[in-house]
Amino acid sequence: MSVQIEESWGKVLQNEFEKDYMIRLKDFLQAENSAGKILYPASKNIFKAFQLTPFNDVKVVILGQDPYHGPNQAHGLSFSVQKGIPFPPSLQNIFKELKAEFDDFKYPPHGNLSQWAEQGVLLLNATLTVEAQKPGSHQKQGWEIFTDRVIQTLSEQRTGIVFLLWGKFAQAKAVLIDTSKHHVLMSPHPSPFSAHSGFFGNGHFRKTNEILEKEGKGEIDWQII
């Protein structure tokens, strides 16, 4: 695992990379690679969310669980896929909700959400790697300790961030967030199994922009081009 992380994140997280759990995690990933297993995303993209969204620029956090486990899908941003790859169902539903909230939203030509990340949306998965075709295969290897620390550090050192927690897994992370300093919006997950139970109609994208405007942070342009 090569750690490629933006400078401001490096400063606030430098101690994490020296801790025992991270050393064990690196050993685990090295062993998986040595065994010839296919892992996603590519090594250069594991920390893509941290490369595109500097620590001091984070306005919004959208928390996912695992990277996609199919070929050429995952590239280090939660819910996002690389250009040219069909939209997974959850991403389709995210775009449907955006269309419902904004009349002028156009269905995007691709599912790469880097444009959101570059505007301050941290697209964070709780687990940053996965074995091909084996969802959840890298859970409980140490990634969750790291990403929990990311959430806690944002909560402690920043103010006015909007956290979008979709589904029970993401909502369990609310305990890490100081709600006297930050904004937490929760709803069911955009998965086809739960989207009709309250993700559709949650208004989170419009509400996020309203909050950011009040915070003087500037709205997110959700349109992907």
Secondary structure as UniProt FT lines:
FT   HELIX           7..13
FT   TURN            14..15
FT   HELIX           16..18
FT   HELIX           20..34
FT   TURN            35..36
FT   STRAND          39..40
FT   HELIX           43..45
FT   TURN            46..47
FT   HELIX           48..52
FT   HELIX           55..57
FT   STRAND          60..64
FT   TURN            71..73
FT   TURN            78..79
FT   TURN            83..84
FT   HELIX           89..101
FT   TURN            103..104
FT   HELIX           114..117
FT   TURN            118..120
FT   STRAND          121..125
FT   STRAND          130..131
FT   TURN            132..133
FT   TURN            135..140
FT   HELIX           143..157
FT   STRAND          162..166
FT   HELIX           167..171
FT   HELIX           172..176
FT   TURN            179..181
FT   STRAND          183..187
FT   TURN            192..194
FT   HELIX           195..197
FT   TURN            198..201
FT   HELIX           204..215
//
